[in-house]
Structures are given as structure tokens and as C-alpha cells.
Amino acid sequence: MFTRRCFLFVLTLLLAVCFSPWAAAAPSNSTGSEQSAPEASYSKQIFIVVIDGLQSSALQRAQVPNINGVATAGLRMSDSLPVWPADTHSSVASIITGADPESHGYLDASGKLQKPTILQLAEQIKIQTTVFDGTGELQALAEGTRHYQKANSDEKLIDALIKYLSEKNPYLNLVILAEPRAALERSGVESQEYLKAVTDADNHVGRLLHFLHNKGAYNQSMIIVTGTTGQPPIVIKGLPYKTGQVMPPAALVDIAPTLAYTLGVKLPGATGKVLWNVFDPGSLQNGFYLLEQRIRDLSETQIRQGQEIFRLRGEQLLVQQEKQEISADKARTAKAIDQRDDEIKSLHNQINGLKTVIGGILILAGIGFVIEYRLLRKRFLLF
């Protein structure tokens, strides 16, 4: 009797579970929109590698397998816009603030940054950041970061970076390699010295990538490689961005706003725009693919306008230099005219003096002639 009651109880329980409304609703959740939509995925570590003096054309002529490999695994911009002036201080500050130099105000080592950086905003939400500076002049940009280190060569800088990463695990890292700009300024963009410096910088990037591979962190790391002058490349690899694509044009000031959106922070005062079209629509549930074509058109329009402004500013600088040269020539000409006027005045004075002397001589000669005439006349009259 007890066994029969137990059997009936178990049977009743099974029927209740099978025909309950929660059991009927469960299968529908497995095929619903929330279940089918992929979850967003994000990089576990970010490296912003700024190669001072790197230009896009060098990636086609120099041996740069590591940077090109990052571009193949991620994406690169078909065209890019630097900032003006395109020096090291202004460019790096624009990359991490998303603002033009006239907005952030950091034009040289003595300047003061007037806009917050992506590093400072990351630290505010407890994200560890570092700055490894190959120039040794950008410590002001590291204000608020967890760790700042400089070195007198790019090789030593990467040594220090790898050593630090072996001991600690910072999330957002800014790395500035300095040597290509020195070669660019000495020999020009077409020189073998510059191309060798770019290849050396690529080798340093390769050392960092090799370390990440050995650590098993490469696939989960975001790598951004860019330059500072001319037409710098923008190469991005990492989650949640697209892979294996050449994207429409972008600007250096677009890097920080895009990173800020990825990190979920607001970047006040940025003049750059979020690069919505670099995000993989499958990794985010916001429908970026519906706006991609429109954003492509807007990006191309923006870059054309920016390039025109950059060209006009360059022409303005040339005009100012020509005006200064003309002013200097005018000053030299005026000085030469004054000197000639003084010489002419001196000659006039000399001529007037000679005239006076000659006139005096003539007068004395005339007086002598008269005196002599009278003396002779008097003598002859005595006879």
C-alpha cells in the first residue's frame, strides 16, 4: 500500500512538471531573440602604439611584417588626417584627448594640457593605465596614470615595457616609439635611413606581440598602431572591432572617442568622432550595420574637409613665412638706401667743400693778379 502511494505521488509530480505553464514557456526562450543574439565581447588589454614619424607610405616600402600582420588580423584606414601642427607633442596629445591642438593647448613640453585624456578617464573608473615614452618629453601627458617610464632608445623602452608587463597587468597602455621621426627629419621620407628606422620600429612592435603570444594574451588584446605626421596610418586589432577590412578615412582625433565609447566613458571636449563603422555588428546588439553606409559617406566628407583645412593652414603658414621674408628684405633694402643716402650726402658735402676751396683759390688768385698788376704798373710808370 505504501509503495502504491509513493508511485502515485511521483507520477502526479511528473505530470505537474510536464504540463505546467513554466515548462511550456521554457522551449520558446531557447529560440527567442535574446538567446539568438550574440553577447558583446571586449578586449582584455589595450595597447596604443604611437610610432612618431610613421607614415602610411612607409608601410608599403619598408619591411614591416608585424604592423601589416596586425592590420590583416584587424583593420586599417584607407586614408587618415593628422593634426596641425603635426609635431610630436601636439599629435600625441590629440591621439589621447581626441581634441585638436588649438583645443587641448599642448604644443610643446612647456605647455599645459587643457583637455582630459582617455588615460585619466580610465583611471577614474579603476582601470590601470601606463605610459612608456621613448621621447622622454611627454611626462605631462601621463598625469593621473598608474605608471610612467621613459628611455633613451626604443629598444630599451620595449625592454622596460615587457619587464613591467611580466610583473603586472595594466589594462590601457600608451607606448611612444621616437626614433623614426629623427630619421625622417634628417633624411626625408624617401630615404633608406627612414625606411630602416621604420623597420626597426616594426621589430620593436614584433617583440611586444611575441610577448603577448607567449603569454597567451594576443587574441584578447587590442592593438592600435598609428603615427604623428604626414599621412599617418591607423591600424586597429581587437574586440569588438571588425577584422580583415580596409575602412574609410579617419582622423587621429577619432581614436580617443572610439576608445572612450568602447570603455563606456565620456570624453568631454573631443573634436573627433566615434568610428561607429569599425565595430563588428555581430558583437554588439545595437544595429550598427543599419547606419554603416551613411557613416561611411559622412567619414569621407569629414576627411576631405579636414584635408582641405590642413592644406589651407599649410598655405597660411607659407604666406606668413613669405611675409616675414619680405619684411626682412624691406628692412635690408631700407638700411641699404639709408647707407647710400648717407654716402651721397657725404659726397655732396665733399663736393661743396671742394667748390668752396676752389672758389677761395680763384678769389685769392684774382686778388694776387690784381696786386701783381698794380705793382707792375707802378714800376713801369716810374720809368
For each residue, the residues with C-beta under 8 A, 3 or more apart:
1: 4 5
2: 5 6
3: 6 7
4: 1 7 8
5: 1 2 8 9
6: 2 3 9 10
7: 3 4 10 11
8: 4 5 11 12
9: 5 6 12 13
10: 6 7 13 14
11: 7 8 14 15
12: 8 9 15 16
13: 9 10 16 17
14: 10 11 17 18
15: 11 12 18 19
16: 12 13 19 20
17: 13 14 20 23
18: 14 15 23
19: 15 16 23 24
20: 16 17 23 24
21: 24 25
22: 25 26
23: 17 18 19 20 26
24: 19 20 21 27
25: 21 22 28 29
26: 22 23 29 30
27: 24 30 31
28: 25 31 32
29: 25 26 32 34 35
30: 26 27 35
31: 27 28 35 36
32: 28 29 35 36
33: 36 37
34: 29 37
35: 29 30 31 32
36: 31 32 33
37: 33 34 285
38: 282 283 285
39:
40: 240 283 284 285
41: 239 240 283
42: 239 240 262
43: 46 220 221 222 238 239 262
44: 171 217 220 221
45: 169 170 171 173 212 217 220 221 222
46: 43 171 172 173 221 222 224 238 259
47: 173 175 208 221 222 223 224
48: 95 96 172 173 174 175 224 226 255 259
49: 175 177 205 208 223 224 225 226
50: 91 92 95 174 175 176 177 226 227 228
51: 54 177 180 198 201 205 225 226 227 228
52: 88 91 92 134 135 176 177 178 179 180 181 227 228 229
53: 180 181 182 183 184 185 194 197 227 228 229
54: 51 58 59 180 198 201 225 226 227 228 232 233
55: 58 184 189 227 229 230 231 232 233
56: 59 60 80 227 230 231 232 233
57: 60 61 189 230 231
58: 54 55 61 62 64 180 189 194 195 198
59: 54 56 62 64 67 68 71 198 233
60: 56 57
61: 57 58 195
62: 58 59 195 196 198 199 202
63: 199 202
64: 58 59 67 68 198 199 202
65: 68 69 202 206
66: 69 70 202 203 205 206 209
67: 59 64 70 71 202 205 225 233 235
68: 59 64 65 71 72
69: 65 66 72 73 209
70: 66 67 73 74 205 209 223 225 235 237
71: 59 67 68 74 75 76 225 233 235 237
72: 68 69 244
73: 69 70 237 243 244
74: 70 71 223 235 236 237 238 241 242 243 244
75: 71 235 236 237 241 242 243 244 245 246 247 278
76: 71 233 234 235 236 246 247
77: 80 233 234 235 246 247 248 249 250
78: 246 247 248 249
79: 231 248 249 250 303
80: 56 77 226 231 232 233 234 249 250 251 252 303
81: 249 250 251 252 303 306 307 310
82: 86 91 227 228 229 230 231 232 251 252 310
83: 86 90 91 94 100 101 251 252 253
84: 90 100 101 310 313 314
85: 90 101 107
86: 82 83 90 91 228 229 230
87: 90 91 107 108 228 229
88: 52 91 92 135 137 138 178 181 228
89: 92 93 106 107 108 109 111 137 138
90: 83 84 85 86 87 93 94 101 106 107
91: 50 52 82 83 86 87 88 94 95 228 229 232 252
92: 50 52 88 89 95 96 138 141 176 228
93: 89 90 96 97 99 101 104 106 113 117 141
94: 83 90 91 97 98 99 100 101 104 252 253
95: 48 50 91 92 226 228 252 253 255 256
96: 48 92 93 117 118 119 141 174 256
97: 93 94 103 104 113 115 116 117 118 253 256 267 269 270
98: 94 115 118 253 254 255 256 257 260 267 269 270 271 272
99: 93 94 103 104 115 253 269 270 271 272
100: 83 84 94 103 104 253 271
101: 83 84 85 90 93 94 104 105 106 107
102: 105
103: 97 99 100 114 115 269 271
104: 93 94 97 99 100 101 113 114 115 269
105: 101 102 111 112 113 114 115
106: 89 90 93 101 111 112 113 114 140 141
107: 85 87 89 90 101 111
108: 87 89 111
109: 89 137 138 140
110:
111: 89 105 106 107 108 140
112: 105 106 140
113: 93 97 104 105 106 117 140 141 143
114: 103 104 105 106
115: 97 98 99 103 104 105 268 269 270
116: 97 120 121 267 268 269
117: 93 96 97 113 120 121 141 143 144 256
118: 96 97 98 121 122 172 256 259 260 263 265 267
119: 96 122 123 129 131 141 142 144 145 172 174
120: 116 117 123 124 143 144 145
121: 116 117 118 124 125 260 263 265 266 267
122: 118 119 125 127 129 171 172 263 265
123: 119 120 126 127 128 129 144 145 146
124: 120 121 265
125: 121 122 263 264 265
126: 123
127: 122 123 171 172 263
128: 123 146 168 169 170 171 172
129: 119 122 123 145 146 147 170 171 172 173 174
130: 145 146 147 148 149 164 170 172 173 174
131: 119 138 141 142 145 147 148 149 173 174 176
132: 149 150 151 157 160 161 164 173 174 175 176
133: 136 137 138 139 142 148 149 150 151 157 176
134: 52 150 151 153 154 157 175 176 177 178 179
135: 52 88 138 150 176 178
136: 133 150 151 152 178
137: 88 89 109 133
138: 88 89 92 109 131 133 135 141 142 176
139: 133 142 148 150
140: 106 109 111 112 113 143
141: 92 93 96 106 113 117 119 131 138 174
142: 119 131 133 138 139 145 148 174
143: 113 117 120 140
144: 117 119 120 123
145: 119 120 123 129 130 131 142 148
146: 123 128 129 130 170
147: 129 130 131 164 170
148: 130 131 133 139 142 145
149: 130 131 132 133 157 160 161 164
150: 132 133 134 135 136 139 157
151: 132 133 134 136 154 156 157 159 160
152: 136 156
153: 134 156 157 179
154: 134 151 157 158 177 178 179 200 201 204
155: 158 159 204
156: 151 152 153 159 160
157: 132 133 134 149 150 151 153 154 160 161 175 177 204
158: 154 155 161 162 175 204 207 208
159: 151 155 156 162 163
160: 132 149 151 156 157 163 164
161: 132 149 157 158 164 165 173 175 208
162: 158 159 165 166 207 208 211
163: 159 160 166 167
164: 130 132 147 149 160 161 167 168 170
165: 161 162 168 169 170 211 215
166: 162 163 211
167: 163 164
168: 128 164 165
169: 45 128 165
170: 45 128 129 130 146 147 164 165 173
171: 44 45 46 122 127 128 129
172: 46 48 118 119 122 127 128 129 130 263
173: 45 46 47 48 129 130 131 132 161 170
174: 48 50 96 119 129 130 131 132 141 142
175: 47 48 49 50 132 134 157 158 161 208
176: 50 52 92 131 132 133 134 135 138
177: 49 50 51 52 134 154 157 180 201 204 205
178: 52 88 134 135 136 154 181 182
179: 52 134 153 154 182 183 197 200 201
180: 51 52 53 54 58 177 183 184 194 197 198 200 201
181: 52 53 88 178 184 185 228 229
182: 53 178 179 185 186 197
183: 53 179 180 186 187 191 193 194 196 197
184: 53 55 180 181 187 188 189 194 197 229
185: 53 181 182
186: 182 183 191 193
187: 183 184 191 192 193 194
188: 184 191 194
189: 55 57 58 184 194 230
190: 194
191: 183 186 187 188 194 195
192: 187 195 196
193: 183 186 187 196 197
194: 53 58 180 183 184 187 188 189 190 191 197 198
195: 58 61 62 191 192 198 199
196: 62 183 192 193 199 200
197: 53 179 180 182 183 184 193 194 200 201
198: 51 54 58 59 62 64 180 194 195 201 202
199: 62 63 64 195 196 202 203
200: 154 179 180 196 197 203 204
201: 51 54 154 177 179 180 197 198 204 205
202: 62 63 64 65 66 67 198 199 205 206
203: 66 199 200 206 207
204: 154 155 157 158 177 200 201 207 208
205: 49 51 66 67 70 177 201 202 208 209 225
206: 65 66 202 203 209 210
207: 158 162 203 204 210 211
208: 47 49 158 161 162 175 204 205 211 212
209: 66 69 70 205 206 212 213 218 223
210: 206 207 213 214
211: 162 165 166 207 208 214 215
212: 45 208 209 215 217 218 221
213: 209 210 216 218
214: 210 211
215: 165 211 212 218
216: 213
217: 44 45 212 220 221
218: 209 212 213 215 221
219:
220: 43 44 45 217 239
221: 43 44 45 46 47 212 217 218 238
222: 43 45 46 47 236 237 238 239 241
223: 47 49 70 74 209 235 236 237 238
224: 46 47 48 49 234 235 236 237 238 255 259
225: 49 51 54 67 70 71 205 233 234 235
226: 48 49 50 51 54 80 95 232 233 234 235 252 255
227: 50 51 52 53 54 55 56 82 230 232 233
228: 50 51 52 53 54 82 86 87 88 91 92 95 181 232 252
229: 52 53 55 82 86 87 91 181 184 232
230: 55 56 57 82 86 189 227
231: 55 56 57 79 80 82
232: 54 55 56 80 82 91 226 227 228 229 252
233: 54 55 56 59 67 71 76 77 80 225 226 227
234: 76 77 80 224 225 226 250 252 255
235: 67 70 71 74 75 76 77 223 224 225 226
236: 74 75 76 222 223 224 241 278
237: 70 71 73 74 75 222 223 224 241 243
238: 43 46 74 221 222 223 224 241
239: 41 42 43 220 222 283
240: 40 41 42 262 279 280 283 284
241: 74 75 222 236 237 238 278 279 280
242: 74 75 245 247 278 279 280
243: 73 74 75 237 280
244: 72 73 74 75
245: 75 242
246: 75 76 77 78
247: 75 76 77 78 242 250 275 277 278
248: 77 78 79 277 296 299 300 303
249: 77 78 79 80 81 299 300 302 303
250: 77 79 80 81 234 247 254 255 275 299 303
251: 80 81 82 83 254 272 302 303 306
252: 80 81 82 83 91 94 95 226 228 232 234 255 272
253: 83 94 95 97 98 99 100 256 257 270 271 272
254: 98 250 251 257 258 272 273 274 275
255: 48 95 98 224 226 234 250 252 258 259 272
256: 95 96 97 98 117 118 253 259 260 267 270 272
257: 98 253 254 260 261 267 270 272 273 274 275
258: 254 255 261 262 274 275 278
259: 46 48 118 224 255 256 262 263
260: 98 118 121 256 257 263 265 266 267 270 274
261: 257 258 264 274
262: 42 43 240 258 259
263: 118 121 122 125 127 172 259 260
264: 125 261
265: 118 121 122 124 125 260
266: 121 260
267: 97 98 116 118 121 256 257 260 270
268: 115 116
269: 97 98 99 103 104 115 116
270: 97 98 99 115 253 256 257 260 267
271: 98 99 100 103 253
272: 98 99 251 252 253 254 255 256 257
273: 254 257 302
274: 254 257 258 260 261
275: 247 250 254 257 258 278 279 299
276: 279 288 291 292 295
277: 247 248 288 291 292 295 296 299
278: 75 236 241 242 247 258 275
279: 240 241 242 275 276 283 284 288
280: 240 241 242 243 283 284
281: 284 287 288 289 292
282: 38
283: 38 40 41 239 240 279 280
284: 40 240 279 280 281 288
285: 37 38 40
286:
287: 281 290 291
288: 276 277 279 281 284 291 292
289: 281 292
290: 287
291: 276 277 287 288 294 295
292: 276 277 281 288 289 295 296
293: 296 297
294: 291 297 298
295: 276 277 291 292 298 299
296: 248 277 292 293 299 300
297: 293 294 300 301
298: 294 295 301 302
299: 248 249 250 275 277 295 296 302 303
300: 248 249 296 297 303 304
301: 297 298 304 305
302: 249 251 273 298 299 305 306
303: 79 80 81 248 249 250 251 299 300 306 307
304: 300 301 307 308
305: 301 302 308 309
306: 81 251 302 303 309 310
307: 81 303 304 310 311
308: 304 305 311 312
309: 305 306 312 313
310: 81 82 84 306 307 313 314
311: 307 308 314 315
312: 308 309 315 316
313: 84 309 310 316 317
314: 84 310 311 317 318
315: 311 312 318 319
316: 312 313 319 320
317: 313 314 320 321
318: 314 315 321 322
319: 315 316 322 323
320: 316 317 323 324
321: 317 318 324 325
322: 318 319 325 326
323: 319 320 326 327
324: 320 321 327 328
325: 321 322 328 329
326: 322 323 329 330
327: 323 324 330 331
328: 324 325 331 332
329: 325 326 332 333
330: 326 327 333 334
331: 327 328 334 335
332: 328 329 335 336
333: 329 330 336 337
334: 330 331 337 338
335: 331 332 338 339
336: 332 333 339 340
337: 333 334 340 341
338: 334 335 341 342
339: 335 336 342 343
340: 336 337 343 344
341: 337 338 344 345
342: 338 339 345 346
343: 339 340 346 347
344: 340 341 347 348
345: 341 342 348 349
346: 342 343 349 350
347: 343 344 350 351
348: 344 345 351 352
349: 345 346 352 353
350: 346 347 353 354
351: 347 348 354 355
352: 348 349 355 356
353: 349 350 356 357
354: 350 351 357 358
355: 351 352 358 359
356: 352 353 359 360
357: 353 354 360 361
358: 354 355 361 362
359: 355 356 362 363
360: 356 357 363 364
361: 357 358 364 365
362: 358 359 365 366
363: 359 360 366 367
364: 360 361 367 368
365: 361 362 368 369
366: 362 363 369 370
367: 363 364 370 371
368: 364 365 371 372
369: 365 366 372 373
370: 366 367 373 374
371: 367 368 374 375
372: 368 369 375 376
373: 369 370 376 377
374: 370 371 377 378
375: 371 372 378 379
376: 372 373 379 380
377: 373 374 380 381
378: 374 375 381 382
379: 375 376 382 383
380: 376 377 383
381: 377 378
382: 378 379
383: 379 380
